[in-house]
Amino acid sequence: MIFIDGSNLYHHLKEVCGRTDLDFERFCAWLAQERKLVRAYYYNAVVDQKLEADRYRDQQRFFAKLSDVPRFEVKLGNLVYKNFPSVPPSEKGIDVRLATDVLTHAFRQNYDVAILVSGDNDFADAVYAVKELGRTVEVALFGTRNSSRRLRDAADIVRELRPSALENCWLRP
């Protein structure tokens, strides 16, 4: 199973690759390699339709496209707006939901290998807990060998995401 921290992935794609038009079906196939993909989950937060109408419309189109990807589910949370637009909104509950799902599916023995797409150190404790249940955890992330050190140490396998590794995972060449 693949668990994707959508916001983390989006910001790193934009920063490192200079683009965000990832083909999620190809990306998941690349992550799974020759293994059977049981399911992939994508976690993100919905922007406020009234406060950010254009961004909301674009995001809804994006989520609709994701619904066409086989064995792929979108799990949405909320953004909290305080002093917007001078202060950007913040996600609430997304990381907890992702960590809970990784643990729940491990406990139910729904997968042998969890692939976590995130560079967020906050997931390290969940990774250790999944490993204690006898499951393997791969972490796919952007950054240097020194980035996300705690998460890297927790993972059984670390796959570094680089533009060259993703060359066959884009919607357009």
Contacts in CASP RR format, 6 or more apart in sequence:
PFRMAT RR
TARGET T0000
AUTHOR 0000-0000-0000
METHOD contacts of the structure
MODEL  1
MIFIDGSNLYHHLKEVCGRTDLDFERFCAWLAQERKLVRAYYYNAVVDQK
LEADRYRDQQRFFAKLSDVPRFEVKLGNLVYKNFPSVPPSEKGIDVRLAT
DVLTHAFRQNYDVAILVSGDNDFADAVYAVKELGRTVEVALFGTRNSSRR
LRDAADIVRELRPSALENCWLRP
1 37 0 8 1.000
1 38 0 8 1.000
1 39 0 8 1.000
1 40 0 8 1.000
1 41 0 8 1.000
1 105 0 8 1.000
1 110 0 8 1.000
1 111 0 8 1.000
1 113 0 8 1.000
1 114 0 8 1.000
1 115 0 8 1.000
2 28 0 8 1.000
2 31 0 8 1.000
2 32 0 8 1.000
2 37 0 8 1.000
2 39 0 8 1.000
2 40 0 8 1.000
2 41 0 8 1.000
2 114 0 8 1.000
2 115 0 8 1.000
2 117 0 8 1.000
3 40 0 8 1.000
3 41 0 8 1.000
3 43 0 8 1.000
3 98 0 8 1.000
3 101 0 8 1.000
3 102 0 8 1.000
3 114 0 8 1.000
3 115 0 8 1.000
3 116 0 8 1.000
3 117 0 8 1.000
3 118 0 8 1.000
4 40 0 8 1.000
4 41 0 8 1.000
4 42 0 8 1.000
4 43 0 8 1.000
4 117 0 8 1.000
4 118 0 8 1.000
5 43 0 8 1.000
5 94 0 8 1.000
5 95 0 8 1.000
5 98 0 8 1.000
5 116 0 8 1.000
5 117 0 8 1.000
5 118 0 8 1.000
5 119 0 8 1.000
5 120 0 8 1.000
5 123 0 8 1.000
6 42 0 8 1.000
6 43 0 8 1.000
6 44 0 8 1.000
6 117 0 8 1.000
7 44 0 8 1.000
7 45 0 8 1.000
7 91 0 8 1.000
7 94 0 8 1.000
8 117 0 8 1.000
8 118 0 8 1.000
8 119 0 8 1.000
8 120 0 8 1.000
9 22 0 8 1.000
9 117 0 8 1.000
9 118 0 8 1.000
10 20 0 8 1.000
10 44 0 8 1.000
12 119 0 8 1.000
12 141 0 8 1.000
12 142 0 8 1.000
12 143 0 8 1.000
12 161 0 8 1.000
13 19 0 8 1.000
13 20 0 8 1.000
13 22 0 8 1.000
14 20 0 8 1.000
15 142 0 8 1.000
16 142 0 8 1.000
16 143 0 8 1.000
16 161 0 8 1.000
16 162 0 8 1.000
16 163 0 8 1.000
17 163 0 8 1.000
17 166 0 8 1.000
19 170 0 8 1.000
21 170 0 8 1.000
21 171 0 8 1.000
21 172 0 8 1.000
22 166 0 8 1.000
22 169 0 8 1.000
22 170 0 8 1.000
22 171 0 8 1.000
23 169 0 8 1.000
23 170 0 8 1.000
23 171 0 8 1.000
24 40 0 8 1.000
24 42 0 8 1.000
24 66 0 8 1.000
24 69 0 8 1.000
24 72 0 8 1.000
25 69 0 8 1.000
25 70 0 8 1.000
25 72 0 8 1.000
26 168 0 8 1.000
26 169 0 8 1.000
26 170 0 8 1.000
27 166 0 8 1.000
27 169 0 8 1.000
28 37 0 8 1.000
28 40 0 8 1.000
28 69 0 8 1.000
28 71 0 8 1.000
28 72 0 8 1.000
29 37 0 8 1.000
30 165 0 8 1.000
30 166 0 8 1.000
30 168 0 8 1.000
30 169 0 8 1.000
31 115 0 8 1.000
31 117 0 8 1.000
31 138 0 8 1.000
31 140 0 8 1.000
31 159 0 8 1.000
32 115 0 8 1.000
35 113 0 8 1.000
37 71 0 8 1.000
38 71 0 8 1.000
38 110 0 8 1.000
38 111 0 8 1.000
39 71 0 8 1.000
39 72 0 8 1.000
39 73 0 8 1.000
40 69 0 8 1.000
40 71 0 8 1.000
40 72 0 8 1.000
40 73 0 8 1.000
41 72 0 8 1.000
41 73 0 8 1.000
41 74 0 8 1.000
41 75 0 8 1.000
41 98 0 8 1.000
41 101 0 8 1.000
42 66 0 8 1.000
42 72 0 8 1.000
42 73 0 8 1.000
42 74 0 8 1.000
42 75 0 8 1.000
43 75 0 8 1.000
43 76 0 8 1.000
43 77 0 8 1.000
43 94 0 8 1.000
43 95 0 8 1.000
43 97 0 8 1.000
43 98 0 8 1.000
44 63 0 8 1.000
44 74 0 8 1.000
44 75 0 8 1.000
44 76 0 8 1.000
44 77 0 8 1.000
44 94 0 8 1.000
45 76 0 8 1.000
45 77 0 8 1.000
45 78 0 8 1.000
45 79 0 8 1.000
45 89 0 8 1.000
45 91 0 8 1.000
45 92 0 8 1.000
45 94 0 8 1.000
46 56 0 8 1.000
46 59 0 8 1.000
46 76 0 8 1.000
46 77 0 8 1.000
46 78 0 8 1.000
46 79 0 8 1.000
47 55 0 8 1.000
47 56 0 8 1.000
47 59 0 8 1.000
47 79 0 8 1.000
47 89 0 8 1.000
48 56 0 8 1.000
48 79 0 8 1.000
48 81 0 8 1.000
48 89 0 8 1.000
49 56 0 8 1.000
51 81 0 8 1.000
51 84 0 8 1.000
51 85 0 8 1.000
63 74 0 8 1.000
63 76 0 8 1.000
66 72 0 8 1.000
66 74 0 8 1.000
67 74 0 8 1.000
75 97 0 8 1.000
75 98 0 8 1.000
75 101 0 8 1.000
77 91 0 8 1.000
77 92 0 8 1.000
77 93 0 8 1.000
77 94 0 8 1.000
77 97 0 8 1.000
78 91 0 8 1.000
78 92 0 8 1.000
78 93 0 8 1.000
79 89 0 8 1.000
79 90 0 8 1.000
79 91 0 8 1.000
79 92 0 8 1.000
80 89 0 8 1.000
80 90 0 8 1.000
80 91 0 8 1.000
80 92 0 8 1.000
81 89 0 8 1.000
82 89 0 8 1.000
82 90 0 8 1.000
95 120 0 8 1.000
95 122 0 8 1.000
95 123 0 8 1.000
98 118 0 8 1.000
98 123 0 8 1.000
99 122 0 8 1.000
99 123 0 8 1.000
99 125 0 8 1.000
99 126 0 8 1.000
102 114 0 8 1.000
102 116 0 8 1.000
102 123 0 8 1.000
102 126 0 8 1.000
102 127 0 8 1.000
102 130 0 8 1.000
103 126 0 8 1.000
103 129 0 8 1.000
103 130 0 8 1.000
103 133 0 8 1.000
105 111 0 8 1.000
105 114 0 8 1.000
106 114 0 8 1.000
106 129 0 8 1.000
106 130 0 8 1.000
106 133 0 8 1.000
106 134 0 8 1.000
106 135 0 8 1.000
107 133 0 8 1.000
111 135 0 8 1.000
112 135 0 8 1.000
112 136 0 8 1.000
113 135 0 8 1.000
113 136 0 8 1.000
113 137 0 8 1.000
113 138 0 8 1.000
114 130 0 8 1.000
114 135 0 8 1.000
114 136 0 8 1.000
114 137 0 8 1.000
114 138 0 8 1.000
115 137 0 8 1.000
115 138 0 8 1.000
115 139 0 8 1.000
115 140 0 8 1.000
116 123 0 8 1.000
116 127 0 8 1.000
116 137 0 8 1.000
116 138 0 8 1.000
116 139 0 8 1.000
116 140 0 8 1.000
116 155 0 8 1.000
117 139 0 8 1.000
117 140 0 8 1.000
117 141 0 8 1.000
117 161 0 8 1.000
118 139 0 8 1.000
118 141 0 8 1.000
118 151 0 8 1.000
119 139 0 8 1.000
119 141 0 8 1.000
119 142 0 8 1.000
119 147 0 8 1.000
119 148 0 8 1.000
119 151 0 8 1.000
120 148 0 8 1.000
120 151 0 8 1.000
121 148 0 8 1.000
121 149 0 8 1.000
121 150 0 8 1.000
121 151 0 8 1.000
123 139 0 8 1.000
123 151 0 8 1.000
123 154 0 8 1.000
124 150 0 8 1.000
124 151 0 8 1.000
124 153 0 8 1.000
124 154 0 8 1.000
125 154 0 8 1.000
127 137 0 8 1.000
127 139 0 8 1.000
127 151 0 8 1.000
127 154 0 8 1.000
127 155 0 8 1.000
128 154 0 8 1.000
130 137 0 8 1.000
131 137 0 8 1.000
131 154 0 8 1.000
131 156 0 8 1.000
136 156 0 8 1.000
136 157 0 8 1.000
137 154 0 8 1.000
137 155 0 8 1.000
137 156 0 8 1.000
137 157 0 8 1.000
138 155 0 8 1.000
138 156 0 8 1.000
138 157 0 8 1.000
138 158 0 8 1.000
138 159 0 8 1.000
139 148 0 8 1.000
139 151 0 8 1.000
139 152 0 8 1.000
139 154 0 8 1.000
139 155 0 8 1.000
139 157 0 8 1.000
139 158 0 8 1.000
139 159 0 8 1.000
140 158 0 8 1.000
140 159 0 8 1.000
140 160 0 8 1.000
140 161 0 8 1.000
141 147 0 8 1.000
141 148 0 8 1.000
141 151 0 8 1.000
141 152 0 8 1.000
141 158 0 8 1.000
141 159 0 8 1.000
141 160 0 8 1.000
141 161 0 8 1.000
142 160 0 8 1.000
142 161 0 8 1.000
142 162 0 8 1.000
143 160 0 8 1.000
143 161 0 8 1.000
145 152 0 8 1.000
152 158 0 8 1.000
159 165 0 8 1.000
END
